[in-house]
Amino acid sequence: MTNKTFRRVCLIVLDSVGIGEQPDAARFGDTGADTLGHIAERVTGFALPNLAKLGLGNISPLKGIEPAGKPEAYYGKMTEVSVGKDTMTGHWEIMGLKVTIPFNTYPDGFPEALIREFEKETGRRVIGNKPASGTEILDELGEEQMKTGAWIVYTSADSVFQLAAHEEVIPLEELYRACEIARRLTLKEEFAVGRVIARPYIGKPGAFTRTSNRHDYAVKPPEPTVMNRIQEAGLACIAVGKINDIYSGEGVTEARHTKSNDDGVTQTIEALSSDFHGLLFTNLVDFDSLYGHRRDPEGYGQALMDFDKRLPEIQAKLGEEDLLILTADHGNDPVHSGTDHTREYVPLLVWSPSLKETASLGVRATFSDLGATIADNFGVGMPVNGKSFLNELK
């Protein structure tokens, strides 16, 4: 029996904040990837004093982030065992699922048959249809999209069908409807796309910006996750940021949309101000979408420092019966080649004002150890994958 359980668990995923290459990184073309390590080396004045106090520097050597003599949190890192390195795969594994069949990727663009069917059903033609970064494709095709009213379709190294349209040219409702059509078409076995993403933008040629009206259309998890079990037990499962989209609403009792990392932190604090029994699950996506994919180590470093400054505000909302867990879902090294995610370990920091001791949690064999720990805490059905570390928390 464990001697400690928590009424509320606040789990925050710092999207793409990896902490060094996994042993299988070469299989993914990611040898040498180290998101946090390379940011620490590149960014002048990089400092994360609040995360350092918890023990971030005790997980792996990081320039400018000294190991804490007495870390305030339990610390370690987790290994991804699923076959992908995308957001959905990482999050699903966190909640107990091991993804063994990868979604299809489209390095040469989507098949003609899919594009033709999509054009027919939406009544607009498609331009693009290739892998690209979201900002570059707008620079290249945004003006043409405005003139012609066509859809910009693009993908990445992940299994995503991304649909961009100017909000003043194609109304959001029509964009979302088109995404629902794309979602239905890409669920067919021969296409098997993980996510469809609405990517609305505004502005004029040369100064386009993507808006916060992004919407993800994911595949439902193939089996129940720990979140489903929490919901079935009558407990809260509050999703902040992309979490609701990533799990297609499965197991979610309340969803909060966010506009930025800062807004995500604010909404997390607001949710913690209410009395609930269960899980608060937040994803902070800007690290990945604004800085990782754009290979911007300085912007990434600043975003981490901004989060670090606000971390005490989150901690201040947590009492003796609350547990805070900080982790990530994959890497996205901003100095690595290409523009896509990197196969890395993710950090694990576990803190509560009621924990009297702290220690290393070591290298966890799977992200699912986290889901198993949360299930163990709430006394709900344990996932097949993962080993709880709840009884290690003293």
N, C-alpha and C positions, 0 to 999 in steps of 0.2 A: 504493500500500500504506500502511496505517496503521502507525505505529511503536509503538503501545501497545495492548495488550489486557488484560483483567482476568479473573481466574479466577472471581471471584464478583461479581455485581451485586445490590445491595440497593436495591430500588425501593419507596419508601413514598408512598402516595397519602393526602394529608391531605384527606379527603373533604369537598368543597364549598368549599375555601379558594381562592376566586377572587380575582383581582387587578385588577378593573376591567372595565367593559362592553366587549364586542366591537363592531365596526362594525355587525353585524347585530342588535344587542340589541333594537332597536325592534320587529323582526318577532316577537319573543318576549314583548313587553310589559315589557322589562327596561331601558329607557333609564335611565341614571344609576346602575345597579347597580355596587357596588364592595364586595365582602365585606370584604377586609382593610382597605381605606381607611376604610370607615365604622366598623369596630370600633376602629381606631386613633384615630379622632376622638371616639368615644363613651366609651371605657373609660378612666377615670382611672388613671394610673400604668401604662398599657399599655407593656410593653417585652419585646422578644424578642432579648436580647443575642447568643445563640448563632446564631440565624438571621441576625441583622444582620451578624455577622462573616463569614458565608458570602456575603452580598451581597443579602439580601432587600430592603433599602432601596435598592439600586442598580437594581432592576427598575422600580419605580414609586415616586413620592414617597409616604411613609407618615409620618403624624404620630408623632413620638417614636421613629422607627426611622431613624437617620441612615444615609446611604449610606456604605459602608466605603471608606476611602481605598485599601486594597489588599484586595479581597475574597478570602476563602480558597477560594471555589468559582467555577466557571463559572456564570453566571446569565443568565436570560432569561425569556421567557414564551411560551406556546403557544396557538394558535388552534384552536378546535373547528370542524371543517367539516361534521360530520354534522348530520342534520336535527333531532336531539333535544338535550335538555340534561339527560338523566337519567343516573343512575349507570352503567347498563349500556352505554348509547351511548358515554359518555366513556371507560370502561374498554376497550371493544372498539376504539375508535379508537386508544387508547394502544398497543394490541397489533396495529395494522396494518389494521383494518377500517374502512371508511367506510360508515356507516349512511345509506342514501339513501331508504329507505322507512320512514316513522315508524310505530311501533306505535300502535294506536288508543288514544285517551284517552276518558274517560267523565265529562264535566262534569255530566251529569244522572243519573249512576248507570248501572248495567249493564242491558242489555235484559232484559225480563221473561222471555223464552224461556230465557236463560242461567240466571237465578235459579231459575226453576221446575225446570229440569233438575238444578241443583245441589242443591236441596232434596229432590228425589225420590231422588237417588243417595246423599245423606248421611243422610236420615231426620230432618233437623232443619230448622226454618224459618229464614228470614233476616230480620234487622232491620237498619235503617240503609240500606244501598245508596245511598250518596251520597258526594260528596267531603267529606273532613273531616280535621282533624289528629288524630293518634292519641290524644293526651291528651284532646282535647275530646270525641271520640266515646265514650271510656270514661266521662267525667263524665256524658254524656247518656244512654248506653244500658247502661253496665256493670252497674248494679243489675238492670235488666230482663233482661239476659242471664243473670245468676246465678239469677233466679227462674224463667225459662222454659226455659233450656237452649238458646236459639236461637243462631245464629251472628250475630256482628256483621260485616257486610261493608261495606267502605268503600274509597274510592279517593282519588286526588289529581290534580294536574295532570300527573303522570307516568302511564305505562301500567302501573298496578299494581292487582291484585285482592288486597286485604288482608283477612285473616280473623282476627278477635280472639275469644278465649274465655278465661274464667277457668280457671286450671289445676285448681282444686278442683271445678269443675263438669263440665268436659269434659277427660278425660285427654289429655296431650300426644300420645300415640300416635294417638288419634282425630282430633285437630286436624291432625296431619301427614298422616293418611290423607285427610282432607277436602281438604287443600291439593293432594294428588296428583290427586284427582278434579277440582278446580278447574283445575289445570294442564292436564289432558287436555282438558277442555271448552273452555278459553280459547285453546288452540292452533288451534282451528278458524279458518279464514280469515276468517269473518265477524266474529269477536271479536278475534283478533290482539292478545292482551295480553302485554306484555313480561315481567312478573314476577308470580308469586303469592307472597305473604308471610304466613307464620304469625306472628301477633302475640299470643302468650299473655300474660296478666297475672295479678296476684295482688292481695290486699288487700281492704279494705272500702269501701263507697260513700263517696265524698268523699276517699278516700286510695288509689286504685288505682295500681299501678305496673306497667309492662311489664317482663317478665323477659328474661334473656339467652338464653332458649330460642327466640328468633326463628329462623326458617329461611326462606331464599329459594329459590324454584323458578323459575329463569330459563329462557329459551329458549336452546338451544345456539347458539353463534355459527354463522352460516350458512356460513362458510368457515374453514379452519384459520387460527389466529393464530400469532404469533411463539412463544407458549408451546408450541403443538403441535410446532413445529419444534425447539425446545429439547429437549422430551421425546423426540422421535424421534431426536435426535442422541445420546441416552443420558445427557444432562445432567440435573441436578436442577432442578425447578421447584416451590419450596416456597411454598404459599399460606397467608397469615396473615390471619385476619379473614374478611371477606365475599368475598374473592377467589375461593375455590372455588365459591361459589354463583353469583357473577356470570358465570363462564365455564362453569357447569354441569359443573365438574370437568374440562373439556377442557384437556389439556396439563399438568395438575397431577400431580406425583409424590408430594407429601405435603401434607396439609391440616391446619391448626391453627385451631380455633375460638377466638374470643376473647370476653371478657365486657365489655370497656371499652377505651377508648384506652390506659389505663395497662397493662392486661393485654396489649394488642396490642404495646406497646413492649417489655414484659418478654419476650413470646414471640419477638419479633424478635431480641432480644439472645440468648435461649437458642438460637435457630436459628443465629445467627452464631457461637455457641460450638462448633458442630459443624463438622467438615471436609466441605465439599461443593464441587462444581464446577458452577456454574449460577446460576440466578436465585432470589432470595428476594423475594417480592412481597407487600407488606403494605398493607392498607386500614385506616385509623383512622376509624371511622364516626361517633363521638360528635359531632364538630364539626357534622355534617349533621343527624343524627337528634335529638340532644338540644338543640341550640342554634340551628341555622339555621332549620329548619322551625318551631321554637317562637318565632322572632323574639326571641331573648335575646342581645343583643350582649355584655352583661356576662359571662354564662356562657360564651359563645363565646370571648371574650377571655381568660378565665381558663384555658380548656382549651388555648388556643394557648400561653399562658405555661407551663402544666404540661408540655406537650410540649417546649417550648424548654429547660426545665430538664433534661430527660432526654436531649436530643439528644447531649450529650457521652458518655453511656454507650454509645450506639449507635456513635459515632465511635471510641470506645476499642476496640471489637471488630473494627475494620476495619484490615487491613494493606495493605502496598504493592500487593498484587495484587487489591485490592477497590475497588469503585466504589459510592458512595452517590448515589442520585438521589431528590430530593424534588419532588413535584408535586401536582396535584389533578385532579379529574375533571369539575368544573363549578363554578359559584358557588352560594351560598345566602345572599345578603345579609340579615343579621338586622334591618336597618332598612328593607328594601324592602317594598312593599305585598304583601299575600297571605301565603302560607305555603310557597311552592314555590321550586324552584331558579331561579337567574338565569344568563343567557347571558353568560359572562365569559371573559376570558383566564385561564389558570392559570399559577402561577409555576413556574419550572424552576431548580433548584439542583443542581449536579453536582460532587461532591467526592471526592477520594481523597488519602490521605497521600502518594501517589507523584507527584501532579501538581505540576510545578514552576512552572507559570504559571497565571494565570486571566484570563478575559476575558468580554465579553458574548457570549452565543449569539444575541442579537437576538430578534426576534419570529418564532417558528417558524410555518410555514404550516399545520401540522396537528399534532395530538397524535401522529400516527403517526411523526413524526420520532423520537420516543422509542423506539418499537418497532423502527424501522429501525436505530437506534444499537445496541440490545441484540442484534439479529440479527447485525449487522455484527461486534460484539464476539465473539460465540460462533461466528462462521463458519457460521451456518445460513442457510437460504433467506431472502432478503430479502422483506419484504411489498411488494405492488404500490404501496401508498401510503406516503409518508414518505421523508425524505432523512436519512441518517445524519449525525450531527455528531461521530462518533468521531474522525475525523482532525483535528478542531479542538482536541481535548484533548491538551495537551502536558505 
